[in-house]
């Protein structure tokens, strides 16, 4: 993926690619009669040398456009700080590592800028030497390197600016050669158009080459000045970013004392590093031992868990069997109880039927008693009438005997089922008559 990205970026910045595309588009518009008319046809498409000159001009123009875009983008980036605020620690190694990491975190499109590249090279110099004493001279050296890179970046454009007039001279030679070759003194009038055409090729190619070279030279001048100004801005920004960031040792005894102090600090730092490393090793050893103990504890726990699981499963199985037996016993007991309840209920039902029959008999007896009571009432009426008759006949003794007989008869009737009570007739004799 990174290789594809780099390839795409290289293709996007390739002046040859863009110049070829611009040449194809330009001649497409000319041959389609969209651009220029006869003027461009004569000076740009009249001879193969003119095609080559135009193609080289567009390649050089693409160099200038790509260069101008890069300069414009770097101008916008130079005004922003890159390394951040100054670090109060003054420790060179740590600061350089952090700052280099910060530069590495920048977008890939900015890593090759003048500013970023110079800061990276300066920081690598300081980290390599472990001191910022010779930083000023190294920054001047880096500035000279960037100036050399600036000049070398125009190499292709310089070759194109040099080659276009050469092609114009080549077209001049070719045109004059054609004119001389077509010149016939015996048929001067017939050969004159060919001679004129040859001279036209010579002058047209030379004029086009000179015109295109002038345009490219002015473009190179403007771009070169803009890039020189950019390099000056980069110099100022680099000094602003690195000035006061690192401690520089003075000359003389103070510098030597500072060197000794730095060496002592280095030894102390190395000792602290060794102590930290030893502590880390101890910590790692303790962690390994703790991990082993945890593994052993986990294994023992797994075994104990397995044993407990087996015991629990056996206990649950036995408990389930006991519960099943208890449930079966309870079901049997419930069945016996409900059978007894059903038998008791059947007996109660039979008793209720017997009671109902007894109640029916009592009701029948009560009905008979009621009927007997009615008979008694009738007997009382008859007795009253007979008593009245006896009172009138003055046969009291016979009446009493009749009453006793009636009472005996009534008692006999109450002891038996009620039947039709015959009417009692009391007989008395009075003057040869009967009373009932």
Secondary structure, 3 states (H helix, E strand, C coil): CHHHHHHHHHHHCCHHHHHHHHHHHHHHHHHCCCCCCHHHHHHHCCCHHHHHHHHHHHHHHHHHHHHHHHHHHHHHHHCCCCCCCCCCCCCHHHHHHHHHHHHHCCCHHHCCCHHHHHHHHHHHHHHHHCCCCCHHHHHHHHHHHHHHHHHHHCHHHHHHHHHHHHHHHHHHHHHHHHHHHHCCHHHHHHHHHHHHHHHHHHHHHHHHHHHHHHHHHHHHHHHHHHHHHHHHHHHHHHHHHHCCCCCCCCCCHHHHHHHHHHHHHHHHHHHHHHHHHHHHHHHHHHHHHHHHHHHHHHHHHHHHHHHHHHHHHHHHHHHHHHHHHHHHHHHHHHHHHHHHHHHHHHHHHHHHHHHHHHHHHHHHHHHHHHHHHHHHHHHHHHHHHHHHHHHHHCCHHHHHHHHHHHHHHHHHHHHCCCCCCCCCCCCCCECCECCC
